Amino acid sequence: MDWRERASCADPDIDPGVFFPPVEHRVPRGWEKKAIEVCKMCAVNKECLNEALKRRETEGVWGGLTGWERHLRKGGPRPSRGRPRPTEE
């Protein structure tokens, strides 16, 4: 069985949209909190993070880290410049 099939985010009750920031001019701070909570409980979050780092994913939450956090962790690619920074609420 592939690790993706065992991932918590593969649960049909989990909205896949929580793993990527809303497509808005100003992204609200904290958009990623729900995704990170799902990742914390996931049995395959290390595999997911490794896949994101290997594929140089810049967007979304993978393995419990945002694109910016992955960039800081491994010196990977920066998230796209077109993506707005989170706003204070």
N, CA, C and O of each residue as an XYZ file, in Angstrom:
356
protein
N       0.841     -1.183      0.000
C       0.000      0.000      0.000
C       0.888      1.249      0.000
O       1.836      1.351      0.779
N       0.573      2.168     -0.863
C       1.310      3.426     -0.973
C       1.049      4.291      0.266
O      -0.051      4.265      0.819
N       2.060      5.059      0.703
C       1.899      5.882      1.895
C       0.755      6.874      1.749
O       0.123      7.236      2.741
N       0.480      7.321      0.523
C      -0.592      8.303      0.299
C      -1.962      7.737      0.668
O      -2.851      8.476      1.090
N      -2.125      6.455      0.511
C      -3.398      5.812      0.841
C      -3.609      5.741      2.351
O      -4.746      5.617      2.808
N      -2.534      5.816      3.131
C      -2.623      5.762      4.591
C      -2.641      7.150      5.222
O      -2.779      7.279      6.438
N      -2.504      8.179      4.406
C      -2.428      9.549      4.920
C      -3.763     10.009      5.491
O      -4.825      9.676      4.964
N      -3.698     10.773      6.569
C      -4.912     11.318      7.184
C      -5.675     12.214      6.221
O      -6.904     12.270      6.261
N      -4.954     12.909      5.362
C      -5.615     13.823      4.422
C      -6.387     13.068      3.337
O      -7.173     13.673      2.608
N      -6.172     11.764      3.224
C      -6.920     10.961      2.247
C      -8.312     10.588      2.761
O      -9.132     10.062      2.008
N      -8.575     10.857      4.023
C      -9.888     10.586      4.613
C     -10.940     11.426      3.892
O     -10.782     12.641      3.772
N     -12.017     10.790      3.409
C     -13.039     11.550      2.680
C     -13.728     12.627      3.521
O     -14.370     13.518      2.966
N     -13.605     12.560      4.839
C     -14.203     13.580      5.701
C     -13.324     14.827      5.837
O     -13.756     15.829      6.405
N     -12.102     14.768      5.320
C     -11.185     15.908      5.387
C     -11.263     16.680      4.076
O     -11.090     16.110      2.999
N     -11.521     17.970      4.174
C     -11.577     18.835      2.992
C     -10.154     19.074      2.486
O      -9.350     19.671      3.202
N      -9.821     18.625      1.273
C      -8.459     18.821      0.771
C      -8.085     20.299      0.624
O      -6.902     20.632      0.551
N      -9.062     21.166      0.582
C      -8.801     22.592      0.452
C      -8.094     23.202      1.645
O      -7.507     24.278      1.525
N      -8.133     22.540      2.798
C      -7.483     23.116      3.979
C      -5.960     23.065      3.875
O      -5.267     23.718      4.655
N      -5.438     22.303      2.929
C      -3.991     22.146      2.808
C      -3.338     23.195      1.913
O      -2.116     23.221      1.769
N      -4.151     24.054      1.318
C      -3.634     25.101      0.440
C      -4.301     26.419      0.802
O      -5.487     26.441      1.131
N      -3.549     27.524      0.745
C      -4.124     28.813      1.147
C      -5.247     29.229      0.207
O      -5.238     28.883     -0.974
N      -6.208     29.969      0.733
C      -7.280     30.454     -0.124
C      -6.723     31.367     -1.210
O      -5.745     32.083     -0.994
N      -7.345     31.333     -2.355
C      -6.903     32.175     -3.470
C      -7.585     33.533     -3.310
O      -8.656     33.786     -3.861
N      -6.936     34.382     -2.548
C      -7.455     35.717     -2.257
C      -6.303     36.701     -2.339
O      -5.135     36.314     -2.310
N      -6.641     37.954     -2.438
C      -5.594     38.972     -2.482
C      -4.793     38.973     -1.176
O      -3.564     39.052     -1.204
N      -5.471     38.886     -0.050
C      -4.818     38.850      1.258
C      -5.194     37.544      1.947
O      -6.362     37.312      2.260
N      -4.213     36.704      2.178
C      -4.456     35.414      2.824
C      -4.545     35.629      4.329
O      -3.635     36.207      4.923
N      -5.628     35.174      4.954
C      -5.753     35.398      6.402
C      -4.713     34.597      7.188
O      -4.426     33.445      6.864
N      -4.158     35.222      8.222
C      -3.200     34.535      9.085
C      -3.891     33.332      9.715
O      -5.044     33.408     10.141
N      -3.173     32.239      9.765
C      -3.701     31.045     10.408
C      -4.463     30.110      9.489
O      -5.053     29.139      9.962
N      -4.469     30.374      8.183
C      -5.205     29.512      7.251
C      -4.744     28.065      7.355
O      -5.517     27.148      7.076
N      -3.487     27.847      7.754
C      -2.886     26.518      7.724
C      -3.112     25.696      8.993
O      -2.733     24.525      9.035
N      -3.717     26.278     10.022
C      -3.834     25.605     11.319
C      -4.567     24.271     11.247
O      -4.124     23.297     11.855
N      -5.667     24.207     10.527
C      -6.426     22.961     10.426
C      -5.582     21.871      9.751
O      -5.569     20.725     10.199
N      -4.887     22.232      8.684
C      -4.051     21.262      7.979
C      -2.945     20.731      8.883
O      -2.669     19.532      8.892
N      -2.321     21.610      9.634
C      -1.231     21.189     10.518
C      -1.747     20.255     11.594
O      -1.061     19.301     11.961
N      -2.944     20.508     12.107
C      -3.544     19.603     13.096
C      -3.773     18.213     12.493
O      -3.510     17.205     13.149
N      -4.254     18.155     11.265
C      -4.455     16.863     10.588
C      -3.102     16.164     10.435
O      -2.993     14.965     10.691
N      -2.089     16.896     10.025
C      -0.756     16.321      9.821
C      -0.154     15.781     11.113
O       0.523     14.753     11.097
N      -0.392     16.460     12.229
C       0.165     16.018     13.509
C      -0.311     14.616     13.868
O       0.419     13.849     14.495
N      -1.525     14.287     13.474
C      -2.111     12.990     13.810
C      -1.821     11.921     12.748
O      -2.224     10.768     12.905
N      -1.139     12.292     11.694
C      -0.950     11.412     10.549
C       0.222     10.453     10.762
O       1.292     10.852     11.221
N       0.001      9.195     10.422
C       1.033      8.167     10.570
C       2.133      8.281      9.519
O       3.213      7.717      9.696
N       1.874      9.001      8.430
C       2.851      9.071      7.339
C       3.326     10.503      7.075
O       3.728     10.821      5.956
N       3.284     11.368      8.096
C       3.673     12.765      7.855
C       5.145     12.908      7.467
O       5.493     13.831      6.731
N       6.006     12.026      7.937
C       7.421     12.098      7.537
C       7.584     11.767      6.053
O       8.350     12.426      5.349
N       6.870     10.755      5.582
C       6.919     10.407      4.164
C       6.399     11.554      3.308
O       6.950     11.857      2.250
N       5.339     12.182      3.777
C       4.741     13.309      3.071
C       5.723     14.474      2.987
O       5.912     15.056      1.919
N       6.341     14.811      4.103
C       7.310     15.903      4.121
C       8.490     15.596      3.198
O       8.936     16.460      2.444
N       8.989     14.366      3.262
C      10.106     13.982      2.396
C       9.728     14.093      0.924
O      10.539     14.525      0.105
N       8.506     13.707      0.587
C       8.036     13.818     -0.802
C       7.989     15.281     -1.240
O       8.407     15.618     -2.348
N       7.481     16.142     -0.369
C       7.408     17.570     -0.698
C       8.798     18.156     -0.903
O       9.015     18.949     -1.818
N       9.734     17.766     -0.053
C      11.101     18.271     -0.193
C      11.747     17.735     -1.468
O      12.447     18.464     -2.171
N      11.510     16.476     -1.756
C      12.067     15.865     -2.966
C      11.507     16.524     -4.223
O      12.241     16.782     -5.177
N      10.196     16.795     -4.217
C       9.538     17.408     -5.378
C       9.685     18.926     -5.393
O       9.264     19.590     -6.341
N      10.289     19.474     -4.327
C      10.481     20.916     -4.202
C       9.140     21.669     -4.269
O       9.017     22.701     -4.928
N       8.143     21.113     -3.564
C       6.826     21.746     -3.484
C       6.953     23.086     -2.778
O       7.580     23.176     -1.723
N       6.370     24.111     -3.345
C       6.451     25.440     -2.733
C       5.140     25.886     -2.116
O       5.123     26.845     -1.343
N       4.059     25.231     -2.429
C       2.742     25.673     -1.961
C       2.100     24.618     -1.070
O       2.366     23.424     -1.204
N       1.263     25.074     -0.172
C       0.459     24.180      0.642
C       1.199     23.594      1.831
O       2.403     23.787      2.003
N       0.434     22.866      2.652
C       0.974     22.182      3.824
C       1.244     20.732      3.441
O       0.353     20.023      2.973
N       2.460     20.313      3.641
C       2.886     18.932      3.393
C       3.663     18.476      4.630
O       4.592     19.160      5.060
N       3.299     17.355      5.192
C       4.021     16.843      6.350
C       4.000     17.780      7.541
O       4.882     17.721      8.397
N       3.008     18.635      7.601
C       2.854     19.552      8.727
C       3.594     20.865      8.589
O       3.581     21.675      9.516
N       4.244     21.102      7.445
C       4.963     22.358      7.245
C       4.418     23.108      6.036
O       4.046     22.506      5.028
N       4.377     24.427      6.153
C       3.968     25.269      5.030
C       5.128     25.380      4.040
O       6.248     24.969      4.343
N       4.863     25.927      2.877
C       5.911     26.129      1.889
C       7.054     26.971      2.432
O       8.222     26.676      2.175
N       6.729     28.005      3.173
C       7.763     28.871      3.743
C       8.591     28.112      4.781
O       9.814     28.247      4.814
N       7.935     27.318      5.624
C       8.660     26.537      6.632
C       9.575     25.499      5.978
O      10.685     25.259      6.453
N       9.107     24.886      4.890
C       9.973     23.938      4.178
C      11.169     24.657      3.578
O      12.283     24.136      3.597
N      10.946     25.843      3.051
C      12.039     26.638      2.494
C      13.086     26.930      3.575
O      14.284     26.781      3.335
N      12.642     27.338      4.743
C      13.561     27.659      5.830
C      14.284     26.422      6.348
O      15.449     26.495      6.738
N      13.597     25.294      6.351
C      14.158     24.071      6.908
C      15.273     23.496      6.046
O      16.313     23.095      6.568
N      15.074     23.454      4.768
C      16.021     22.781      3.883
C      16.653     23.695      2.853
O      17.400     23.231      1.992
N      16.370     24.972      2.927
C      16.902     25.846      1.907
C      16.301     25.547      0.545
O      16.919     25.796     -0.490
N      15.091     25.012      0.557
C      14.413     24.663     -0.682
C      13.890     25.890     -1.403
O      14.183     27.021     -1.014
N      13.120     25.668     -2.448
C      12.611     26.802     -3.211
C      11.679     27.660     -2.367
O      10.926     27.152     -1.536
N      11.741     28.955     -2.592
C      10.827     29.870     -1.898
C       9.437     29.714     -2.485
O       9.296     29.439     -3.677
N       8.405     29.887     -1.664
C       7.047     29.924     -2.214
C       6.951     31.029     -3.255
O       7.700     32.005     -3.209
N       6.040     30.872     -4.178
C       5.939     31.823     -5.288
C       5.777     33.252     -4.790
O       5.100     33.508     -3.794
N       6.404     34.165     -5.494
C       6.315     35.576     -5.113
C       4.914     36.118     -5.290
O       4.542     37.101     -4.649
N       4.135     35.491     -6.149
C       2.780     35.946     -6.395
C       1.831     35.674     -5.245
O       0.748     36.256     -5.184
N       2.222     34.799     -4.333
C       1.361     34.448     -3.198
C       1.464     35.542     -2.158
O       2.564     35.841     -1.693
N       0.346     36.150     -1.778
C       0.393     37.220     -0.778
C       0.786     36.699      0.604
O       0.581     35.528      0.925
N       1.343     37.575      1.398
C       1.684     37.217      2.781
C       0.414     37.233      3.635
O      -0.528     37.967      3.335
N       0.391     36.426      4.695
C      -0.780     36.436      5.583
C      -0.988     37.800      6.216
O      -0.036     38.544      6.454
N      -2.240     38.116      6.483
C      -2.579     39.379      7.132
C      -2.862     39.126      8.603
O      -3.206     38.009      8.991
N      -2.721     40.136      9.402
C      -3.078     40.056     10.825
C      -4.594     40.120     10.940
O      -5.250     40.837     10.183
N      -5.139     39.386     11.867
C      -6.583     39.454     12.116
C      -6.864     39.877     13.520
O      -8.026     39.989     13.910
